[in-house]
Amino acid sequence: MRTFILWTTLCMCCTGLTACGEKDETQESAPSSTTLKLQTVASNLKVPVFLTAPRGDANRLFVLEQGGTIRVLDRATGSVLSTFLTVTGITSGGERGLLGLAFDPNYNTNGRFYLYFTDTNGAITIARLLVSSTDPNLAAPASQVTLVSIPHPTFDNHNGGMLEFGPDGCLYAAVGDGGGSGDPNNNAQTLGSRLGKLLRIDSNTGTACTSGTVNPFILSGGNQLIWSYGLRNPWRFSFDGNDLYIGDVGQDAREEINVSAGPNAGRGLNYGWRLMEGSVCFNPATNCNNGNLTLPIVEYTHDNRACSVTGGYVYRGQAAPAIQGTYFYADFCAGFVRSFRFNNGSALEQTEWPLLAAPSITSFGQDGSGELYILTKGGTVSRIVPN
């Protein structure tokens, strides 16, 4: 049975990029580029799985270690300024642990931030905390309030783990299908289950967010938090303006990037799993798509050691203006980093970046100025910079 074991097998893809189910021919036409390289920021962290910073913070990086620690790094030197928080009451290892962090859009005034982790029972937990009132490099652990708890009783894999605020001010969370091979309980297609979904949450209450519009299944009997469904193990999503990008880990054959244009990007969409793996029928093996499924904009197969997609970000920094508007993603096993530009429903300028390649890429990160970073299981944090 193939499982997405985050730091040991993180299986996902190959060397060819494929858009919307076409044959895997883009590798021959996609140019390689050496105009970007990695600049090491830190190299002694313990399984770093995510990096972020409060909006506009030009001096600090907040790095999550899978075991439960959040480090504050000096952005310029990479030195550790403090241990912001050590999260207690978690289960770590495989695909479990401290997996996500999002700062409130009004963090500079309200001091709120949000965590995504697996608790001692394996339940997926989304919690709100506050920064210390006396030290901006320390959190206030006693302020923790659980907003959402999702039982995950049978398997320990496919926990998802990303949190991000959308353009509507709502908190979005990407949740895996509950694990096992082939989604045995069909959670991703079951609208009564929060597993295998993108959730849209009111960050004040943990209930369905109503900013701008209402969640799509409130009146039809589905779970009120669900925004999108049909996801297997969405390992990193991001917003670029109103557009939504999701990297979703495949089963045994294909990895995929889904892009949905705004406004209300992703609302009510079915991304296909377990009916489809990428653009190919999975269960059932034929006649799986009645025309209502949203197919990936880019997919790739498990050739050349590829095994597990790591979704990233559209670049909006200032250090490399030539790549403005370019979306970056990676593969955990093959170690490649690739990119494309989304335009009018197509993935254009598909490119591989050999100088950004790294072993066991666990996540991309984005700092308060929009610059991008690559994290590895071996403990490194590196900034993407012009060569």
C-alpha positions in Angstrom: 0.0 0.0 0.0 1.4 3.4 -1.0 0.9 6.0 1.6 2.1 9.6 1.7 4.5 9.4 4.5 5.5 13.0 4.8 9.1 12.8 5.9 10.0 9.3 4.9 8.4 8.5 1.6 6.3 11.7 0.6 5.6 10.0 -2.7 4.5 11.9 -5.7 5.7 12.6 -9.2 8.0 12.5 -12.2 10.0 14.6 -14.6 7.3 15.5 -17.1 4.6 18.2 -16.7 1.2 17.5 -18.0 -1.7 20.0 -18.3 -5.3 18.9 -18.2 -4.7 15.3 -19.1 -2.6 15.8 -22.2 0.3 13.4 -23.0 3.4 14.0 -20.9 5.4 16.0 -23.6 6.2 19.2 -21.9 9.6 18.2 -20.6 11.0 18.4 -24.1 9.6 21.9 -24.7 9.9 23.4 -21.3 13.2 25.3 -21.0 15.6 24.9 -18.1 16.7 28.1 -16.4 19.8 28.9 -14.4 18.8 32.5 -13.5 17.7 31.5 -10.0 19.7 29.9 -7.2 19.3 29.0 -3.5 20.9 31.1 -0.8 21.2 29.2 2.5 19.6 31.0 5.4 19.8 28.3 8.1 20.9 24.7 8.1 20.5 23.2 11.6 16.7 23.0 12.1 14.9 19.8 13.0 12.6 18.8 10.1 11.3 22.2 9.2 7.9 21.9 7.5 6.8 25.5 7.0 8.0 29.1 6.9 5.9 32.3 7.1 5.9 35.8 8.6 3.4 38.4 9.6 2.3 40.6 6.7 4.9 43.4 6.1 7.4 42.0 8.6 10.7 42.5 6.8 13.0 41.3 9.6 11.8 37.9 10.9 11.1 34.4 9.6 8.9 32.0 11.6 9.8 28.4 11.0 7.8 25.4 12.1 9.6 22.2 13.1 7.4 19.1 12.7 8.0 18.1 16.3 6.1 21.1 17.6 8.6 24.0 17.9 8.3 27.4 16.2 11.6 29.2 15.8 12.0 32.9 15.0 14.9 33.6 12.7 16.6 36.8 11.8 15.7 37.3 8.1 19.2 38.6 7.2 21.5 36.4 9.1 19.4 33.2 9.8 20.3 33.3 13.4 17.7 32.1 15.9 16.2 35.0 17.7 13.9 33.0 20.0 11.7 29.9 20.4 8.4 31.5 19.7 6.4 28.5 20.9 6.7 24.8 21.7 3.3 23.2 21.1 2.3 20.6 23.6 -0.3 17.8 23.3 0.7 16.8 19.7 1.5 13.6 17.9 4.5 13.8 15.6 6.2 11.6 13.1 5.3 10.3 9.6 2.8 12.8 8.4 1.7 14.0 11.8 2.9 16.9 13.9 2.9 20.7 13.8 2.0 21.3 10.1 0.6 24.8 9.5 0.7 28.4 10.8 -1.2 31.5 9.6 -1.0 35.0 11.0 -4.2 37.0 11.2 -4.4 39.7 8.6 -4.7 42.1 11.5 -1.9 40.5 13.5 -0.1 43.7 14.1 -3.1 45.0 16.1 -4.8 41.9 17.4 -1.8 39.5 17.9 -3.7 36.5 16.7 -2.2 33.5 14.9 -3.5 30.1 14.0 -1.9 26.6 14.1 -2.7 23.3 12.4 -1.5 20.1 14.2 -2.4 16.6 15.1 -3.2 16.1 18.8 -2.3 13.2 21.0 -5.3 11.2 19.6 -4.3 12.0 16.1 -7.2 14.4 15.6 -6.6 17.3 13.2 -6.7 20.4 15.3 -6.9 24.1 14.3 -6.3 26.4 17.2 -6.0 30.2 17.8 -3.3 31.7 20.0 -2.0 35.2 20.9 1.5 36.7 20.8 2.9 37.7 24.2 1.8 41.2 25.3 5.4 42.0 26.4 7.7 40.3 23.9 6.9 40.1 20.1 9.2 37.1 19.8 7.2 35.0 22.2 3.7 33.5 22.1 1.3 33.2 25.0 0.7 29.4 25.2 -2.2 29.9 27.8 -4.2 31.8 25.2 -4.8 28.7 23.0 -8.4 28.1 21.9 -9.4 25.1 19.7 -11.5 26.2 16.8 -11.8 23.0 14.8 -11.1 19.3 15.7 -11.5 16.5 13.1 -11.1 12.9 14.3 -8.6 10.9 12.3 -9.0 7.5 14.0 -7.9 4.7 11.5 -4.8 5.8 9.6 -2.0 8.1 10.5 -1.4 9.6 7.1 -3.1 12.1 4.8 -3.5 14.9 7.4 -3.1 17.8 5.0 -1.7 20.7 7.0 -2.0 24.1 5.4 -3.7 27.2 6.8 -4.0 30.5 4.9 -6.3 33.6 5.0 -8.1 34.2 1.8 -8.8 37.5 0.0 -12.2 37.5 1.8 -10.6 37.5 5.2 -11.7 33.9 6.0 -9.4 31.2 7.3 -8.9 28.3 4.8 -7.6 24.9 5.9 -6.6 21.9 3.6 -7.5 18.6 5.1 -6.4 15.1 3.8 -8.8 12.3 3.1 -8.1 10.4 6.3 -5.4 8.1 4.9 -5.1 4.5 3.7 -4.8 3.5 0.1 -7.4 4.6 -2.3 -9.5 6.6 0.3 -11.2 3.4 1.5 -14.0 5.2 3.3 -14.6 7.6 0.3 -14.2 10.6 2.6 -13.1 13.0 -0.2 -16.4 12.6 -2.0 -18.6 12.5 1.1 -20.0 15.9 1.8 -20.8 15.0 5.4 -17.1 14.5 6.2 -14.6 17.2 6.6 -11.8 14.9 5.4 -10.5 15.4 1.8 -11.7 19.0 1.8 -10.7 22.6 1.7 -12.5 24.2 4.6 -13.5 27.9 4.9 -13.7 29.0 8.6 -14.6 32.1 10.6 -11.5 32.7 12.5 -13.4 34.2 15.5 -15.8 31.3 16.0 -14.5 28.2 14.1 -17.9 28.1 12.3 -18.6 28.6 8.6 -17.3 31.9 7.3 -19.9 34.3 5.8 -17.7 37.1 4.5 -18.6 38.0 1.0 -20.6 34.8 0.3 -21.7 31.7 2.3 -20.1 28.3 2.1 -21.6 26.2 -0.7 -23.2 23.3 1.2 -24.9 25.0 4.1 -28.3 24.7 2.6 -27.9 21.3 0.9 -27.0 19.1 3.9 -23.2 18.9 3.6 -20.8 19.9 6.3 -21.0 23.7 6.7 -17.3 24.3 6.7 -16.7 22.7 3.3 -15.6 25.0 0.5 -14.1 22.5 -2.0 -13.9 18.7 -2.0 -12.4 15.7 -3.8 -8.9 16.2 -2.5 -6.5 13.4 -1.5 -3.7 15.0 0.6 -3.4 18.7 -0.3 0.1 19.4 0.7 0.2 23.2 0.5 -2.2 25.6 -1.2 -1.9 29.3 -1.6 -3.8 32.4 -2.8 -2.5 34.8 -5.4 -4.9 37.7 -5.3 -8.3 36.0 -5.9 -6.8 32.9 -7.5 -6.3 29.6 -5.6 -3.5 27.1 -6.2 -3.6 23.6 -4.6 -0.8 21.0 -4.8 -2.6 17.6 -4.2 -0.6 14.4 -3.6 -1.5 11.5 -5.8 -1.8 7.8 -5.2 0.5 5.6 -7.2 0.8 7.3 -10.6 0.1 11.1 -10.8 0.7 14.3 -8.9 -1.4 17.4 -9.6 -1.6 21.2 -9.3 -5.2 22.6 -9.3 -5.8 26.3 -10.1 -9.1 28.0 -9.7 -9.7 31.6 -10.7 -11.4 34.1 -8.4 -13.5 35.6 -7.2 -14.7 32.9 -4.8 -12.0 30.6 -6.2 -12.8 26.9 -5.5 -16.3 27.5 -4.2 -18.2 24.2 -4.4 -15.7 22.6 -6.8 -15.0 18.8 -6.9 -11.3 18.2 -7.6 -12.0 14.5 -8.4 -10.4 12.2 -5.9 -11.1 9.2 -5.5 -13.1 9.2 -8.8 -9.9 10.4 -10.5 -6.2 10.5 -9.9 -5.2 13.6 -11.8 -6.9 13.4 -15.2 -7.3 9.6 -15.2 -10.1 7.5 -13.8 -9.2 5.8 -10.5 -12.4 4.4 -8.8 -14.3 3.5 -10.9 -11.7 2.6 -13.5 -13.9 3.9 -16.4 -16.7 6.4 -16.8 -15.6 8.3 -13.7 -16.3 11.9 -14.8 -19.8 13.1 -15.7 -18.4 16.5 -16.6 -18.7 18.1 -13.2 -15.2 17.4 -12.0 -12.4 20.1 -12.0 -9.3 18.7 -13.6 -5.7 19.7 -12.7 -4.0 22.5 -14.6 -0.7 20.6 -14.4 0.0 17.0 -13.6 3.0 14.7 -13.8 3.7 11.0 -13.5 5.9 9.0 -11.1 8.9 8.7 -13.4 12.5 9.3 -12.5 11.9 8.8 -8.8 9.1 11.4 -8.5 6.6 10.6 -5.8 5.0 13.5 -4.0 4.1 17.1 -5.0 4.9 20.0 -2.7 2.7 23.0 -3.6 4.2 26.5 -3.5 3.4 30.1 -4.2 3.2 32.7 -7.0 6.2 34.9 -6.7 5.3 38.5 -5.7 8.6 39.7 -4.2 11.0 42.4 -5.4 14.4 40.7 -5.6 13.7 38.9 -8.9 11.3 41.0 -11.0 11.6 38.8 -14.0 9.7 36.0 -12.3 6.8 38.1 -11.0 3.6 36.1 -11.4 5.3 32.7 -11.7 4.0 29.8 -9.6 6.6 27.4 -8.1 6.2 23.8 -6.9 8.5 20.8 -6.2 8.6 17.1 -5.8 9.8 15.5 -2.5 11.5 12.5 -3.9 12.8 13.7 -7.2 13.9 17.0 -5.7 13.1 19.1 -8.7 11.6 22.6 -8.6 9.3 23.7 -11.5 7.2 26.6 -12.4 4.5 27.9 -14.7 2.4 31.0 -15.2 -1.4 30.7 -15.1 -3.1 32.7 -17.8 -6.7 32.3 -19.2 -7.0 28.8 -17.8 -3.7 27.5 -19.1 -0.3 26.8 -17.5 2.2 28.7 -19.7 6.0 29.0 -19.6 6.5 25.6 -17.8 10.1 25.6 -16.6 12.4 23.5 -14.5 15.0 25.3 -12.3 18.1 23.0 -11.8 19.8 25.3 -9.4 16.8 25.2 -7.0 16.7 21.4 -6.9 17.2 20.0 -3.4 16.7 16.7 -1.6 13.5 16.1 0.3 11.8 19.4 -0.1 9.2 19.6 2.6 7.7 23.0 1.9 8.0 26.4 0.3 7.7 29.5 2.4 6.9 33.1 1.9 8.2 36.0 4.0 6.6 39.3 4.9 8.0 40.9 1.7 6.9 38.2 -0.7 10.2 36.5 -1.2 10.2 32.7 -1.5 12.0 30.0 0.5 12.6 26.2 0.2 12.7 24.0 3.3 14.2 20.5 3.4 13.8 17.5 5.7 17.5 17.7 6.4 17.1 21.0 8.2 17.9 23.7 5.7 16.0 26.9 4.9 17.1 28.6 1.7 16.0 31.8 -0.1 15.3 31.8 -3.8 17.4 34.6 -5.3 18.7 35.7 -8.7 21.8 34.0 -9.9 
